[in-house]
Amino acid sequence: MKTYYRIRITRSFKSIFIFLACAFGLNSNAQQSHLDTLISVKKLVYIEGIIPASATHGYESKAILWQSAIADAKHYYEAKYSNIDVKAKLAVIDSAKWTFDVPYGYTFANEGWIVLPADVDFNAFVRIYGASAFKDELLSEAKTKGIKPDEILESFFAFVCVHELGHLIIAQMMKDGFSDILFNELAANVVAYEYFKNNKPDLLRGYNLFYNAVINNYNPHFKTLNELYENYGKMSVANYVWYHSNLMKLVEEIYNYKEVDFLTCLKKVSMESKDKNLKIRDVAVLLDNDYKGLITTWLSKNNW
């Protein structure tokens, strides 16, 4: 069994940075990124590994679990594509130390960091991610399928970890890729879905149950693409999850279309297109030269 971590408690970001410089061949005089600085002052527990992690004290076990999931997915994609060598770091931060510009519960990947919330138990999960109104229905369906509440939580965050890694993989593969918000969320979802379907399909059970429950029960304040673009980063986490949940139905169709490798196709159209500001519908048209209309048909059918 692979071991990806060795915990080392530290209060000095300088020692962390020197370790990373040695491990990854960075210039030790390189300027710290904004997130490096922001995360360093939070006095987190540092966990060594293929994916170096920093976590609020008390949440080390979560960080180690997610660190391992990200490292496994990183290995899968680096083995599949010769030009992938992602240098990622993980931060697992509780609500008391969450000082980012996005509401607590959002997850994001930026400047090489994958940032996730730490103190989310099942009750907090249903509240933050929009399932409070249909919690009973969610638990009833879970019981019918033999899925425990904690399995929903575990599945959701495992998927999110690899989704955020997906953003970093796409950024490295495409170099100068498309900037559209929703398309990039779709692409990262495809990356995560492929990894789990091909490696750990059972781990998708809880997330699959959750996103279908959101689609069937959540009443979003914002529904259209224009509303997403206008309110990105400002809408409730729950409403944002509703967009993601709906996208998962398209992700399933893209994955099941075995004639095309999604990232290879995306890289090709990205290299051929001079306009990197295309919206998701326009990128879909380019991809559909290979996907035979699958993506544009889905977007039209769902009024997106």
N, C-alpha and C positions, 0 to 999 in steps of 0.2 A: 504494500500500500504506500502510495506516495506521501511524503511529508512536505508541506508547503510553508511551514512556519516555525519560528522559535521566538517566543515572547521576550522582549527586552523592554523594561520600563525605563523611560527617559523623559527628562524635562527639558532637554536641550535640543532644539531643532538643528543646531550646528552639527551635532553628532549624527543625527539622522541624515542630513544632507551629505556629509562625508561618506557615510555608508552607501548611499545611493550612487554617489560619484564613483566609488570603487566598484560597485556591483554592475553598473550600467555604462561605465566608461564616460561619464559626464565630465565636463570641465568643472572642477571644484570652485573655480572663480566665477562660474556662470551666475547670472542674475536670477534670483528667486522669482517665481511667478507670483501673481497676486494671490492665487489660492494657496500656494506654498506658505506665504506669509500669514494669510488669514487662518489657516489650519494650525500653523506652528504655535500660535499664541494661545490656543485652546488647551494646552497642556494635556494632551491625550496619551494613552498607552500606545507605544509603538510595537508592532508585530512584524518581525522579519519574514520574508518569503519571496517567492517568485513574483507575487503581487504584494509589495510592501503595504502594510495597513496601519492606520491610526484610529484608535477607538476611545470613546468615553469610558472611563474606568467603570467596570461592572458589566460591560457589553463586549468583552473580549471574545467570548464563545461565539456570539453572532458574527463578529468580524472574521474569525477563523473559518467559520462555515462558509461565509460568502467569499472570502479570499480563495478558498479551495475551489468553489464553483467557477469563479472568474479564471483561475489558473487553468482549470481543465478545459474551459471553452477557448481560452487563448491558445492552448496546445492544439486543439482540434483545428482551428482556423490557420494556425501557422503551418501545420502539416498539410493542409489542403491547398493553400496558396503560397507560392514561393516568395512573394514580395511582402509578406506580413511579418512584422516583428514589433508587436505593440508593447510599449513601456507604460504600464498603467499602475496607479496607486489607488488605494481604497481608504475612504474616511467614513467611519460609522459614528454618528454624532447625535447625542440626545437633544431633546427640545430646549433644555436650559442653555446649551452651548450653540444652538442653531442661530447664527447671526447673518445668514445669507439673505439675498434680496427676494427669494421665492418663499412662499409659505411652507411651514413644516409639513412634511409628508411628500413633497416633491422630491424626486431623485434626479440627479443630473451628472453628466460627464463633461468636464471642461479642463483644459490645460493639463491633460493626462490624469486627472483625478476622477474617480467614481465616488460620488457622495450619496450616502443613504442615511435615513433616520434610524436611530437606535432603539428608542423606548416605545415600540409599537406592539402591544399585546393584541389579542383578538378583538377585544372590545374597542380599543383605540383604532384598530384596523377598520372595522365596519363604520366607525364614525368618520374617520378621515377620508376614507375612500368611497363613501357614498352609499353604504349598504345598511345604514341604520333603519331605514323605513321598511326594508324587506329582509331584515336579519332572520326572522322566523322562517321565511320561505327558503332562504339560503341554507340554514341549518337543517331544515326538513329534507331538502334535496340532497344535501351532503350525507345525511343519515341513510337515505335511500340507496345512495351509491357507495356506502361504506367508507366515506371520507370524513376524517375527524377535523374539527375546526382548526387545530394547529397545522394540519396538512395544507389547508387553504392558504394560511399565512406563509408557511415554508415555501410552497409552490410559487406564490406571488412574488416573493422577494428573490427567490432563485432566478425566476424569469427576468425580473428587473435588473439584477446584477449583470446578466449576460446581454440584456438589451443595452445597458449603458456601455458595456464593452463594445457592443456593436457600433455605437457612434464613433468610438476611437478607431476601430478597424476600418470603417468606411472612410473616415477622414484620411487615414494613411493610404488606403488603396486608391482613392480618387484624387488625392492631392488638391485638385481644384474642382470640387464636386458641386452639385446643385445646392442652393441655399434654402430652398423651400422648407418651412418648419414641418408641415404635416408629412411631406414625402420622406424627410429624414427620420421621422418617427416610424413610419411604415417600414423603411429599410432596416432600421435597428430591430424592429419586431421580427422581421424575416430572419435576420441573423440569429436571434435568440431562439426562435421557433425551430429552425433547422437543427441547431445544436441539440436541443432537447429531444426532438423527434428521432434524431439519428443516434443518440447516445443514452438518454435517460427519459424515455417517453412516459414512464410512470410518474415522474415528477411534475408533469404537465396536468395531471388530473385535477388538482385543486385549483389551479389558475383557470383551466378550461371551465370548470364549474362556476368560478367567480365571474369571469367576463361574460358568460352567457346570462348569468343572473342580472348583471348590470344592464345588459342590452334589453332584457325583458322587463325590468322593473324600475330602473332609475329614470326620473323625469328631469332632463337637463334644462338649465336656464339658457344655455347657448347650444345651438344645434348645427348651424351652418358653417361653411368654410370661412366666410368673411368674418363671422363672429369669433372663430378661433384665432384668426390672424390678428384681429383687433384687440383681443383680450388675452393673448398668450402670456403666461407667467403671472397674470392677475386674476384669472378665474379661479374658482374653488378647485382644490385637488380632485374632488369627486367628479366635477364636470369634465375635467381634463381626462380622468380615467374613463369616462363615458366615450370620449372620442377614441381613445386607445382600444377600448373593448370592441367597438364597432370595426375598427381597422383589423382586428384579429380575424374576422371572417374573410377579409381579403387576403390576409397573410396565409390562411389555410389553403385558399385556392392557388396562390402563387407557389407555395411549397408542393402542392400536389401536381403541379404542372411540371412533370419530370423532364420534359424535353429541353428545358432551359435552366442553366445555372444563374441564379438571380444576380449575384455580385459580379460575375463575369459579364453578364449582359449590361448591368449598370455601369461598369467601368468603360465598356465599349461606347455606350451612348454618351457618357460624360466626356470622353475624349473627343467625340465627333461633334458635340454641341458647343457652339461659341457662346451661347447665352446661358449663364449659370444661374440666372434669376427666374427661370421658368417655374411656374406653379405646378402643383402635383398633377393636374389634368394634362398639362403639356408634356411633362416628363413621362406620363403614362402612355401618351401617343408614341413617343420614341421607343419605349420598352415594348410596346405592343407590336412592333415590327417582328419581334421574336415570340411574344406571348399571344399573338393572333387575336388581339382584341379583348383578352381576358380582363385586363386591368381597367381600361376605359369603360367597358361594359359594366363592371361592378360599380364604378364611381357614378355612372349615369343612373343605374338602377337604384342607387341609394341617395340620389339627389345631391351628390358631392361633386 
